[in-house]
Amino acid sequence: MKKRTKLLIVPMIFFMLNCAKEKPDLAPDHSVDNQVLKEMYLKDIEIRALDERTDTVNLESFDKVHREKVFELLADNKIVSPNDKYRAALILQHTAAKICDGEITSISPENYLLAFHLSQNAMIKTPNARDLNIPRMVALNYDRYLLYSQGYQKYGTQLIFDDTNGEMVLAPMDTTLATDEERSQYQVEPLRVLLSKHKIKSLPPSN
């Protein structure tokens, strides 16, 4: 029987960035910000704010165009400044999810890996990165990549909806991969705090 697959935007794991506002320049840098990318970044924020208010925006119709433009800019070496890399990472992490046979997957998990590397580079080159929550963005991108490629997360930034009890729960997590000290470096709460707030979905069975 042919599997049925449908696209799905997953707002519950985008909670941190749905409320994002335009941030000041991330760092004094001699490289010039890409204005096309900045306009897409501002549009990304605008359409998500509108959708949060009205639930009427087809986000993927915008996101797909934005992602493809990011790839073009990367190929042309036009994403250079810390601001550029932060903005490109935000756009790429809005890659759509999909449901296939009841499981949430991504149309392109590698986009999250690229977003991880871009945001990590922006973090390194931004003196006030913690004030702008960039370390948490790095952890979020890596968690999302692992979740959609391996079935689990590392830090604990990803929540999913559990339709068996109607609650938001932590996505499966390998709790041995990160210490609380490392979580703190990436602006993620200690494991005991995470577990006090949410139940956690079991790890997928090993092959």
N, C-alpha and C positions, 0 to 999 in steps of 0.2 A: 504494500500500500504506500503510495507516495506521501512523504512527510509534508506536513503543512508548516510553512514558515511565514511569519509576518514581522514587519518592522515594528519596533516599539521604542519610544523615548521613555527613559526610566527616570522620572523626576525625583524619586526618593533618594537616589544616590548622587543626585546633582544638587543637593540641598545647600551645600556650602557656596556654590557659585551662582545659584539662581538669584541670590540677594546681593550679588556683587555690584559695586558702583565703580565708576571710572576712578582710577587711582592716579595719584601724582606720578611724575616720572620716577622710575624705580631707582635710578642711579645716575650720578654725573658721569657721562661717558662721551668720548670724543666721536664715536660713531653716530651717524644720523639715523633717527627713527624712520622706518618705512611708513609713509603716510597712507598708502593703500591698506596696509595691515592694520594701522590704527583705526581707520574708518570701519573696517570689518569687525574689529574688536568692540568698538562702540555700538555697532549695529547688533552684535551678539548680545550685548547687555540690554539694549533697548527692546529687542523682540522677546527676550525672556521676562523682562519686567511687564511687558504688555500681556504676555501669555499667562503670567501669574495672576494678573488682574482679571483677565477676560476668558482664559482657556479657549482661545479662538485661533491661535497661531500654529501653522504647520511648521514646526521648528526645523524639521529635517530638510524642507525645501530650501531654507536659508543655509543651514549647516553644511549641506553637501557642496554647495557652491563655494562657501568659505573654505572648506577643507581642500578642495581642489585648487583654489588659488594659493593657499599656503604651500602646497606641494610645488606649484609652479615657482613661487618666490624662493623656496629652498633650493630648487634646481638651478635658479639663476643667481644664487648666492646673495639674495637681497634681504635675508633675515639675519641681521648682524648685531644690533644693539641688545643690551639686556631687556629693554622694553619690548623689542621685536620678539625675542624668544619667549618672554612671559606671555605676550598676547597670542603668539602662534600656539603655545601649549594650551592655553585656555580654549582656543577654537578647536584644536584636535581632540581635546578630552570630551568634547560634545559629540563624539562619534555615536551614532545610534546603536542601541541594543536591539535584539530580536528574540522572539520566543520560538523555539523549535522543539516539538514534542514535550512541551511543558517546562523546558529548561531555558533560562535566560542566557543568551550568548551575545557576541558582538559581531557586527558586520565587518570589523577590521580591528582586532585586538592590538595589532602592531602600531596603530595610531596612538594608543595610550603609552606604548613604550617610547615612541618618538616624543610625545608630550613630556614624559618623565625626563628624558635627556635634555630637552629644551629648558624646562623649568629648573632643572638642577644647575644648568649652566647660568641661567639668570640669577639663581640664588647665590652662587659663588661670586658673581660679579656685582652683587647689590649689597652695599654696606648695611642698609636697614631692612634686610630681607625679612626678619622676624616681625617687624612692625607691619609689613605688608602680607603676612601669612604665606610667604612663598615656600618655606620649608614644609608646611602642611600640604600645599599644592603638590610638592614633589612626592610626598608619601601617598597622597590620593591617587596620583597618576600611576605610581608603581603598583599600588593595591589593585587598581582597576585592571591594569595589564595582567597581573597574576590571576585575578579572579576570572577573567574572560579567556585566559589561555590555559591555566592549570586548575581552575576550580576553587581556589582559595586565595586569601589575602595575607599580607604580612603584618601590617601595622594596626589595622582596625578602623579604617576610615569609611568602609563601605557597609551600608545598610540595605537590606532587601525586604520585600513584603512577603510574609509567610502566609499563604492562603489557607493553611490548615488551622490557624488560630486568629487570623486577621490582624496580626501585629507586625510592626517593623522589628526586624532582628538583625544582628550582625551577620554579614555574609560569612561563610566558612572561613576559618582562620587557622593557620599553623602557628600556634602560640610560641613555638620554640624558635622562630626565626628572628624575633626582635626582642630586645630587653626594654624595660621601662625607661632606662637611660636614653636609649636610641629613640624611643617614641617621643620623649621629651625634646630631643634635638629637632624632631620634625613636627613639633607642636601637636602631638597626639596624646591623649590622656593615658594614664597608666592602665594596664590590663584590668586590674581589680575594679577601677572606676568604670571602664567600658562594660564589664560584665555585670556591674551593679545597676546599670541603666538599661541594658538590653540582653535578651537571651541570644544565644549564638547557634546558628545552624551547623549541623554536624559536617565534618569534612567528607568529601566524596570518597567512596571506597577506592583503595589502591588497585591498580591493574595487575 
